[in-house]
Amino acid sequence: MHSRIDIELDLTGLESPLPMLKTKELLDSLVSGQVVLVKTTAAGSEQNIRNLINNHPVTLLALHKQDGVFNFLIEKDAVHTSS
């Protein structure tokens, strides 16, 4: 696991699409470099959150499933502005 986790979002027990919606809300509020661990048990969450990651300026650092819980480790990317 990552040595620094800034925020842990435990969404276990919530049904889809709530885990994806709450993850989106959190990703939108992160600042560059922050690392979040998202935990969910919802069946559709793996694909939903992967799609969300693909459409946000974030990097999926790790994903593993243990005892029915999906653990997503996500880092907010640096925002590059053109001068």
N, C-alpha and C positions, 0 to 999 in steps of 0.2 A: 504494500500500500504506500501511497505518497507520504512523504515525511511531514508535509504541512497541509492540513485541511482547514480552510477558513470557516466554512459553513457545512453543517451536516443537515440534510433535509430528509427526515424520515417520513415517507409516504406509505409505509406498509399498512395494508388493510384497506386502502382506498381503491375504488374501482375505476377503470378507464372511463372517461378521459381525464379524470381529476389529477393523476400524477403528472401527465404531460402538461396540463394547464398550469399547475403549481410550479413545475420545473421551468416553464417558459417565463413565468412571472419573476422567478428568482434570477434566471439568466439575464433578463432585461435589466435587472438592478445591480448586477455585479460590475466591479471595476476591473480594469486590466490587471491580470496576474492573480486574481483571486481563484482559489481552488474550492470546489464544492463536491461533497459526496452525497449523491441522491440514492436513496434506498426505496424500492417499491416491490410489491408482490403481485401487482395487476398483470394479468396475462398479456394484454396488448401493449404493455409499457415498453418492452424492449424495442420493438419496431417504432413505436410512436416517439420515444425519446431519441432514438438514433436519427429519425427524420428531423426532429427539432434541432439536434446538434448540427446536422448538415446545413441547416438554414440560419445558423447564428454564428457570430464570430467567436467560436469556442473550439477547444480541442478536447477530444475524448482521450484521456490519459489511460484509462483502464475500464474494463467492464468484466465483471464476473458474477456468476450466479452461485449462491450457496444456500442450501436449505430452503429453496423456493424464493429467495430474495435476490433481486437484481441490484447490483451495486455499480453505479456509474460514477466515475471520478472524472470531473470536468474542470477545465481551466479556461478562464476568460482570456481571449487573445488580446494582444496589444492592438490598439486602434491606430492605424497609420493615416495621417492626414497629409494631403499634398499641399505644398506651399506655393 
